[in-house]
Amino acid sequence: MYLSLRCNMSLYLEEELEYDKKFKVKPVVKECIDELLNRFWVLRDVDETLFYKIKDNEVEIKKYFRENFLFRLITNNDVIKLEKVPVVARSWMGEKVVNGTSVFKRQMDFCFFFYLLAYLESKNIDQQFTLQYIVEYLQVQEDGALEWKGGSGYTNRLSLVRVLKYAVKMKLIIVDDQEIDDYSGNDDHDVLLRRTPYCSFFMRYFREDVTSWNSLKDFMNYLEQENFEMVDRKHRYYRRLFLEPIVYHNELGFDELEYVKNYYPAIENHFYRYSDLSYERYKTVSMLTNDVSAGGQNLFPSENMTCKLILQFASYLYDSRFAYPLNKSNQIELSFTEITNLVSDIKQRNRLNWTKVAKKQSVDDLREEIIAEMKKWALFDVVEDEVYVIKEGLFRIIGDY
């Protein structure tokens, strides 16, 4: 996840470093590294060309991810997957996204999805089963408490339809007969499905038995232990740079801050050699930016209306910086009422240039939409009830009409 900034900016001199002349990185290796960082996995049946590019350069690519991230690269005859493990688990990291749109709508969607993964583990590759068998399995897991008829039943059927369609999109299952969508309107409808070879690689590898975990806290403790006992400061910093939109230095440990301070030239050189991304480091933040919008990447700002609203929100706040000054942490603290009033002011000032849908939205809906998107990009946080924080990353790029 990167920020996309369209600006004329050169971090490097035209004359290459002697170090880079001696150790050139093959363009195909750079391409494979970028694709692996931006894709969930690479399937041979879907992208055979890229699959074999990675296989042909597997030793060099594995070495790169091991030395810089301590990431595990899984390769076999069917699938290649880079296990991208974050330093800190963010709420948006669990989203299931297809073509930039979140697929799952409610908590039950995630429950059904993980039940489905468990169900698929009991099946052989290419083994067929039906949708109704999955329904029976879910009933057993929930001790018969699930409804499939009536109002709540309709809601559960919609959840299962979303989950199965996502599983098809991710090539976990194949539809052999009938349509999944028809189940939403008829609880007796059945669909013939088939397991693929990729199911076993969807979940990441854990070094301990996860069935002993009782809550999210157990997972968070495992992640913290993994990052601070098995991973060094360089790996943690690179993981945050590539997996988080912005790295705020006040969230880094002392050893990571020392690494950023002492090895800044090496970090710059790394991106010069291995990536087309630009590395930006300021006093209190660092980030990766992309001067050119590339297909398939999740970038901010994108062309959607929500991002345009955020840019206008940032511009309005920046113009009103004397009324809303930064605190010692380079953040702006706002109340719920202040945010609502800001959004209302922006709507009154700019609505003539908005899309038809945005013009019709209420201030409350616009506020919630803006807040939700800013949270995803680490531009916004909630510190306590009715107290919100606008982070300095919001002002890296602003926009107005």
N, C-alpha and C positions, 0 to 999 in steps of 0.2 A: 504494500500500500504506500503510494508515494504522492507527494504534492507535485502538481504539474504547473510550472510557471513559464509563461512565454516572455522571455526577456533576453536581451543581448548581454550575456555574461560569460566570461572566460576565466576559469580558475587556474589555467596553466599557460605557461609561455609556449610559443610556437616551437622553440627548440626543445627536443625531447631530452629527458634525463638520460645520462649514460646507462643507468641501471635498466631503463626500459629498452634501450637499444640491444642490450645483451640478452634480456629475457622477454622476448616478444610473446604475447598470448595469441594463439591462433584464433582468427575470427569465428571459426565454427565452435570453439570452446566458449567464447564469450556469448555466442548465440544460445548455446545449450544451457549455460548458467542462468541467463536471463529467463529463458523459457521455464526452467525448473523452479525458479523463484516465483514466477507468476502463475503457474499452473498447479492444480491439485495433484495431478499425475499425468503421465504420458502412456497411452495405451497403443500397443502395436497395431491393433486392428483399426484404430481411429486415425493415427498419424504415424504411419510406418517410416516415412522419411526422417522425421525428427527422432523417432525411437532408435533408429540405427545410427544416427549421428551421435547420439549420447552413448550408445553401446560401443561405438568405434573409439570414443575418447573417454571411456569410463574411468580409467586409472587416473588421468589428470583431473577430471571433474570431481571424483571422490576425494582426491587429495585436497582440492580447493575448499570444498565444503567441510572437510574434517579439520583443516588447519585454521580456517577463519570463523566457522560457526559451531563446529563439532556437531554438525547435522549428519544424520544417517541417510545414505542414499540406497534405496532398495532397488535391485534390478533382477529380473528373471526373464523368461522367454515371452511373457505376455504384458508385463507392466513395469514401469519405472516410476518410482515415487520418492520425492525428497521429503523427509519428515521434518517439517518446520516447527520447532518447539519454541514458544515465546518465553520471555523472561517473566512477564506478568500477564496473566490471563485477563483480557478485556471482554466486556459484555458482547461487543460486536463480533468477536472472533468466532463465536459459535453459530453465527448466522449461516444459513444455507442459501446461497445466492446463485441464480441462473440469469445470465445476461444482465447483470447489474441490479436485479430485483430480488428482494428477500422472498423466499418460497414459503417458509413456515410462518404461520400466523399466531399460533397459541402454544402453550406449554405442552399440551397433549401431543402436538405434532412431533416434538422431540422425543417424547416417551415412546410413541409408536415407531419412530424411526430406529431407535436403539433396540426395541423389541424385534423389529424386522431384521436387523443385523444379526441378532442372536438366533433367530429362526433360520436365517440363511446359512449360518455356520453348521446347522444340523443336516444340510442338504449337500449332495455331491454336485460337482460341476456338471452343468447341463441337465440336472434333474428337474423335472417339471412338478409344479404344484399349483394350487388354485388360490384365488383371493379368499374364498370362504374358509380354507384351511388356516390362512393367516388370521382371520377373524376369530376362529376357534382358539388359536394359540394366544391371541391377545386376551380373550375372555379368561383363559386359565391363569395368565400372568396377573390379571387384575381381580382374581377370585370371583369372577362372574359379575363384577360391578358395572361393567360397561353396557350402555344402551345403544342399540343400533336402529331402533324404530322411534317414531315421534320426533319432537323438537330436538332434544339432546342427542337422540340417535342420528339425526341428520347432521348435526355439528360434528359428531364423531366420524361419520362417513366421509364428510368433507376433509377432515384431518387425515384419514387413511388414504384418501385419493391424492392429496397433496404429497404425502410421504411416498406412495408408490410411483407417482409421476416423477418425483425427484430421483428415486432409485433407478428408474428407467433412464433418465437424463444422464445420470452418473455411470451408467452401464453396469449397475449391480444386478439388475434383472432384465429379462427380455419378455415382451408380450408376444405370446404365440397365438392367442385367439381371444376375440372380443375386445371391448374398450374399457379402460379403467374408469373414465369419466362417467360412464353409465351407472356405476355403483352409487354415486352421490344421490341419484333419484330413485334407486330401487335396492333395498337391502338384500333382496334375493339374487341380485345379479352376480354372476361369477365370471372370472377371467382366468385364462390359462397362462401361467407365468413360468419362467425358467431361470435358474441360477447361472451366473457367469463365473469365470475364473477370478474375478477381481475383488470379490467380497472380502476375502481374508486380509486384504491389504488396505482396506478403507480406514480402519482404526489404527492409531499409532502404536508403537511398541512400548510397553511398560516393563520395568525391571522387577516388579512385584505383582502379586496376585490382587487385581482390582476388586475381586469379589469380597475382599475383607473390608473394603471402604464402605462407610455408612452415610457419608454426606459429601457435599461439595468441598467442605473444609479439608477432608482427607486428600482430595485431589490437589487443592491449593498447597497443602503442606508438602505433598510429594513434588510438585513443580518447583517450589522454593528450594527444597533440599537438592533436587536435581541440578538447579541452576547455580547454586552457591557452594555445593560440595564437589560436583563433578565437572563444572564448567568454569574456565578462568575469565578474567575481566575482559579480555579482547573478544572472546566469543559472546559474552553477554552484551557488549556494546554493539557489535555487528548484528546480533539478533534483533536488538531494539531498533537499530537504524533501518533494517530491511522489513521488519514486521509491524512497526508502529509508524504512524504518520509523522510524528515529531518526537524527538527525544528532549525532554526537559531535564536540564542538568541537576536541578534540585531533587530529582527523583533517582539520581544515580548514587551508587556507593562511593566512598572515598577512593578506593582502588580504581574504579572505572573512570572517575574524574581525573585521576593522575594519568591514566592511560591516554585519555583524550588530550590532555595538556602536553604530555611528553612525546606522543607519537603522532601528532597532527600531520607532519609531512608524510609519514608512512601511510596514514589513512587516505590522504589526498591521492597519493601515488597508486594506492590500491584501486581506487575508482577510475583513475586515468587508464590503468592497464586492463581492468576486468569488466568495466561497465560503461555505458553511455550516460549514466546518471551523474548529476552534479552533486557534490558534497558541500553543504553549507554549514559552517560552524560560527556561531556567535557567542557572546559572553555567557548566555544562559540557556541557549537551545542549539540543537543541531538537527539536520534533516537531509533527506535526499530529495532532489527535485529533477523534473524531467522537462526539458525545453520543448519537446515535441510530444503531442498526444498520440499514443500508439494503441492500436486495436487490442482489446482483451485485457488491458490494464485498468485497475481501479484507481482513478486519479481524482484529485481535487485541485481546482474546480472542474467539474464536468459541464456539459451543456444543458443539464436539466434545470428546471425553474427553482428547485430548492437551493442549489448551489448559488444561483444568481441572487436569491433572497439573502443568503448568508453574506455574500460580498457586499450587498447594500447595507446590511446590518453592521458589518465591520466598518464600512465607510462612514456611516452615520455616527457610530461610536467614536471613531477617530476624529471626526470633525467636532465632536462634542467632548473632547478629551479634558477640557478644563472643568466641565461639569461632572465628568466621570474619570477622575485621575487614577493612574496606576498605583497600586500599593508597593510595598518593599519587594514583593515577589514578582513584580511586573504583571500583576493580574488586576482585574476590575471586579469588585464585588457588587452585585446587584440584587435587589429584592425581586420577588415575583411580580409585584406591581410595576416596578421600574422596567422590567423586561417587556411586560405587556404594553406599557405606554410607548416604549421604543418601537415595538412592532407596529403599533397603531399609527405612530408618526410616519414610519417608513411607508406604510400602506397609503396614507393620505398624500404623501409626496410623490410616490412613484407608480401608483396603481395603473395609471393610463398606459404605461409601457409593459404591463404584465400580461401574461396569458389569460385567456378567458376563465380557465379553471381557478387560477390564483386570485383573480379579481372577485370571484364569488365566495372564496373562503373567508370564514370569520377570523377575527384577530386571534382568538383562542386557538383555532386550528393551525393558523400560520405559526404562532408561537411554538406550539408543540412540535410541528414539523421541523422548524429551524433548530430547536434545541436537540431533537433526536439526531439530526444529521451532524450537528457540531460535536456531539458526544462521540460519534463514530470517528471523527477526525481529530480527537484529543484537543479540541478548541474550547471545551465547556466542561464544567464539573459542578457537582452539588456538594457543598461542604456541610450543610445542615439544613433543617427545615426552613424553607422560605429564603435561604441565602444561596446564591448562585455565583459561580466564578467564571469570568471570561478570561481565558488564557492568552498569553501574548502571541501565540502562534496564529491567532485569528488575524492579526494585523500584518502578517507577512505579505499578504496580497488582498487588496480591497477593490471594490468596483462600484461604479455609479453610472447613471445615464447622462 
